[in-house]
Amino acid sequence: MTERLAHDRHGGGPDWPAAIDVAAIVTDTVASRGHNLVTRPTGRAVREAIEQRLTPMSPSPFVMLIDFTRVRILDFSCADEVVAKLLLRYHGPDRPGNIFFLFRAVDEMHRHAVEEVLARHGLAAVCDVGGGFQLLGPATPEERKAWDTLERCERIRPRDLAGALGELGEPLLRGLARRRLAYWSGNGGAAALSALARTR
């Protein structure tokens, strides 16, 4: 079934980006004075707290930004819990909510751990790495080219698909949408998750 994003009155996505400050959850959940994500129990507690906040969300699709801006240290076990396992929970057809995730401020201090756990699970994610959004994790060259094109264009209308990506544009973008890396709209167009998150 074709999905439409929550608050999609103009066909472009939500009117506001929802965001979760991971550092604030670390402080609230583990009573830590520092904004460090280390040890698996800490990562699991933070992920479960995030999932609790996501539970009452609308069943309609929307974009959620997981914000690591104030997190100083992210170890492999916490990246596995807060990034990979969170994505896995909301990836399949039995997901508890229809959420597309962006990860903000995944900079060089976090990037190695994030890429490692994504590769381990065969996942990819759209991440703000400081100089703009990038696709991290395993993807084919064709998928990366399609994602890069969509990210540059922000939105591609149905009549522009062939010109932007050739005859394989539609199946590539549909594939990215199935991986929760892009949004495929009901009218046959596509939107970059970063563009939807910027929509006000």
C-alpha positions as CSV (number, residue, x, y, z in Angstrom):
1,M,0.0,0.0,0.0
2,T,1.3,3.5,-0.8
3,E,2.0,5.6,2.2
4,R,1.6,9.3,2.8
5,L,3.5,11.2,5.3
6,A,1.8,12.7,8.3
7,H,0.8,16.3,7.8
8,D,1.4,15.9,4.1
9,R,-1.0,18.7,3.0
10,H,1.3,19.9,0.2
11,G,2.6,16.5,-1.0
12,G,6.0,17.2,0.5
13,G,6.1,15.6,3.9
14,P,5.6,16.7,7.5
15,D,5.3,20.4,8.4
16,W,7.8,20.0,11.2
17,P,10.7,17.7,12.0
18,A,10.4,15.6,15.2
19,A,13.7,15.2,17.0
20,I,15.0,13.3,20.0
21,D,18.0,14.6,21.9
22,V,20.1,11.5,22.8
23,A,22.3,13.3,25.3
24,A,19.2,14.4,27.3
25,I,18.0,10.8,27.3
26,V,21.4,9.6,28.6
27,T,21.1,12.1,31.4
28,D,17.5,11.2,32.3
29,T,18.0,7.4,31.9
30,V,21.3,6.6,33.5
31,A,21.6,9.7,35.7
32,S,25.0,10.6,34.1
33,R,26.5,14.0,34.3
34,G,28.5,13.3,31.1
35,H,27.0,12.9,27.7
36,N,28.7,9.6,26.9
37,L,27.2,6.5,25.4
38,V,29.4,3.6,26.6
39,T,28.6,0.0,27.7
40,R,25.8,-2.1,26.2
41,P,23.4,-1.7,29.2
42,T,23.6,2.1,28.8
43,G,22.9,1.8,25.1
44,R,20.0,-0.6,25.7
45,A,18.4,1.7,28.3
46,V,18.7,4.6,25.9
47,R,17.2,2.7,23.0
48,E,14.3,1.5,25.1
49,A,13.7,5.1,26.3
50,I,13.6,6.3,22.7
51,E,11.2,3.5,21.7
52,Q,8.9,4.5,24.6
53,R,8.8,8.1,23.3
54,L,8.0,6.8,19.8
55,T,5.2,4.5,20.9
56,P,2.4,7.2,21.1
57,M,3.4,8.7,17.7
58,S,0.9,8.8,14.8
59,P,0.6,5.6,12.8
60,S,1.1,7.8,9.7
61,P,4.6,7.9,8.3
62,F,6.9,10.6,9.5
63,V,10.6,11.5,9.8
64,M,12.3,11.3,13.2
65,L,15.8,12.9,13.8
66,I,17.9,11.1,16.4
67,D,20.2,13.9,17.5
68,F,23.7,13.0,18.7
69,T,24.9,16.6,18.7
70,R,25.8,16.7,22.5
71,V,27.0,13.1,22.7
72,R,30.7,13.1,23.2
73,I,31.6,9.4,23.2
74,L,29.7,6.6,21.3
75,D,31.2,3.1,21.7
76,F,30.4,0.1,19.4
77,S,28.0,-1.5,21.8
78,C,25.9,1.6,22.2
79,A,26.0,2.3,18.4
80,D,24.7,-1.2,18.0
81,E,21.8,-0.6,20.4
82,V,20.9,3.0,19.6
83,V,21.5,2.9,15.8
84,A,21.4,-0.6,14.4
85,K,18.8,-2.2,16.7
86,L,16.6,0.9,16.6
87,L,16.6,0.7,12.8
88,L,16.0,-3.1,12.8
89,R,13.0,-2.6,15.1
90,Y,11.3,-0.2,12.7
91,H,12.5,-1.8,9.5
92,G,10.3,-4.8,8.8
93,P,6.6,-5.1,8.0
94,D,5.8,-5.8,11.7
95,R,7.4,-2.5,12.9
96,P,5.5,-0.8,15.7
97,G,5.4,2.6,13.9
98,N,5.9,3.9,10.4
99,I,9.0,6.0,11.1
100,F,11.9,7.0,8.9
101,F,15.0,7.8,10.8
102,L,17.7,10.5,10.3
103,F,20.8,10.6,12.5
104,R,22.1,14.1,13.2
105,A,25.7,15.0,14.1
106,V,27.2,11.6,13.4
107,D,30.7,13.2,13.1
108,E,34.1,11.7,12.9
109,M,34.0,10.8,16.6
110,H,31.0,8.6,16.1
111,R,31.2,7.6,12.4
112,H,33.5,4.5,12.7
113,A,31.3,2.9,15.3
114,V,28.1,3.7,13.4
115,E,29.5,2.4,10.1
116,E,30.8,-0.8,11.7
117,V,27.4,-1.8,13.3
118,L,25.5,-0.9,10.1
119,A,27.8,-3.1,8.1
120,R,27.4,-5.9,10.6
121,H,23.6,-5.9,10.2
122,G,23.5,-5.1,6.5
123,L,21.8,-1.8,7.2
124,A,22.2,1.7,5.8
125,A,21.2,5.0,7.4
126,V,21.0,8.7,6.4
127,C,23.3,10.6,8.6
128,D,24.3,14.2,9.1
129,V,28.1,13.9,9.3
130,G,28.8,17.6,9.8
131,G,29.1,18.6,6.1
132,G,25.7,17.5,5.1
133,F,23.8,14.3,4.9
134,Q,25.4,11.1,3.7
135,L,24.4,7.5,3.2
136,L,26.3,5.3,5.6
137,G,26.4,1.6,5.5
138,P,26.2,-1.0,2.7
139,A,24.7,0.0,-0.6
140,T,25.3,-0.8,-4.2
141,P,26.9,1.8,-6.5
142,E,23.5,2.2,-8.3
143,E,21.7,2.8,-4.9
144,R,24.3,5.4,-3.9
145,K,24.0,7.2,-7.2
146,A,20.2,7.2,-6.9
147,W,20.4,8.4,-3.3
148,D,22.9,11.1,-4.1
149,T,20.7,12.4,-7.0
150,L,17.6,12.5,-4.8
151,E,19.5,14.2,-2.0
152,R,20.8,16.8,-4.4
153,C,17.3,17.4,-6.0
154,E,15.5,17.0,-2.6
155,R,12.3,15.9,-4.5
156,I,11.8,14.2,-7.8
157,R,8.4,14.4,-9.5
158,P,7.1,11.4,-11.5
159,R,7.7,13.1,-14.9
160,D,11.3,13.9,-14.0
161,L,12.3,10.4,-12.9
162,A,13.6,9.2,-16.2
163,G,15.6,12.4,-16.8
164,A,17.2,12.3,-13.4
165,L,17.9,8.6,-13.1
166,G,17.1,6.8,-16.3
167,E,14.7,3.9,-16.8
168,L,15.9,2.2,-13.6
169,G,15.1,5.3,-11.5
170,E,11.7,4.1,-10.2
171,P,12.8,0.7,-9.1
172,L,16.0,2.1,-7.5
173,L,14.0,4.8,-5.5
174,R,11.4,2.2,-4.5
175,G,14.2,0.0,-3.3
176,L,15.6,2.9,-1.2
177,A,12.2,3.5,0.2
178,R,11.8,-0.1,1.2
179,R,15.2,0.2,3.0
180,R,13.7,3.4,4.8
181,L,16.4,5.6,3.1
182,A,14.0,7.7,1.0
183,Y,10.3,8.4,0.8
184,W,8.2,7.2,-2.2
185,S,5.0,9.2,-2.5
186,G,1.5,8.1,-3.5
187,N,1.8,10.1,-6.8
188,G,4.9,8.2,-8.0
189,G,7.5,10.7,-6.9
190,A,10.2,10.6,-4.3
191,A,11.6,12.8,-1.6
192,A,14.9,12.8,0.3
193,L,14.5,12.3,4.1
194,S,16.6,15.4,4.8
195,A,14.3,17.5,2.7
196,L,11.3,16.2,4.6
197,A,13.0,17.0,7.9
198,R,13.6,20.6,6.7
199,T,9.9,21.0,5.9
200,R,8.1,23.5,8.2
